[in-house]
Amino acid sequence: MINKSLFSNPAIYLIVVVYIILSFMTLGFGNQVASWMFAEDHYFENVGALSFFVTSVLFFWAFLTARNPHNTPKVFWLKPLVYLALAFIFFFGAGEEISWGQRIFNLQTPDLLNAVNKQNEITIHNISIAGHQIPFEFFFDVFWFSLVILLPILSRYVKPIKQFFGRFMPIVSLGIGLLFLCNYIFAKVAKAIFVTVYTFDSVPFIQAVQETKESNYALLWILIALFAVLELSHSAHENQDRSPATPL
């Protein structure tokens, strides 16, 4: 099994779970902490944007590695394209997190976008159509659940599924998927526990929970991208070991 030393180490998962718990506990730490953690362009938003960018870079690295036959022979032709698509998706996510630099460069929201964006920002994920917001959060939840929970479970028990999907996408450790599930569950618990003690007026409570959850998800995506890179590296070393030695 690939990456045993990293992704089979319980300490990795324990550290991440502790971080997730502490991140949601900040909802009850008062206004001074909240102003630093939840406000625009502060801790959680910046961590989310940076994490998406790192994820994008790692997937692009995986794309370059997968398309090089000298590094990873016999890679199915679709796999590099999947990694390239993921690199673009998470680069887009990083841009959306910081509103494509709108506040950094003091850009005005175009009137057409301002009319349909509930936060009046240069972003796509806050657009409403006919008064109904596009359910990006639902699509995102379906995406991560399918990739890091459903697929690893099915691949463990149904060999044809593993053989088919493993040709063009990483089948990650189920432990990573459980971290995603923990983040989802802790967000639900935090909504119930901290709703009466949260007092920061500048950011609504539900938005603060959402910012925390999204930031944590972004960090977890780094693990998935790292898993993909290490999987390709492991395959390359295996192929090199199996290759006959070149005579001197």
Secondary structure, 3 states (H helix, E strand, C coil): CCCHHHHCCHHHHHHHHHHHHHHHHHHHCCHHHHHHHCCCCCHHHHHHHHHHHHHHHHHHHHHHHHCCCCCCCCCCCHHHHHHHHHHHHHHHHHHHHCHHHCCCCCCCCCHHHHCCECCCCCCCCCEEECCEECCHHHHHHHHHHHHHHHHHHHHHHCHHHHHHHCCCCCCCCHHHHHHHHHHHHHHHHHHHHHCCCCCCCCCCHHHHHHHHHHHHHHHHHHHHHHHHHHHHHHHHHHHHHHCCCCCC
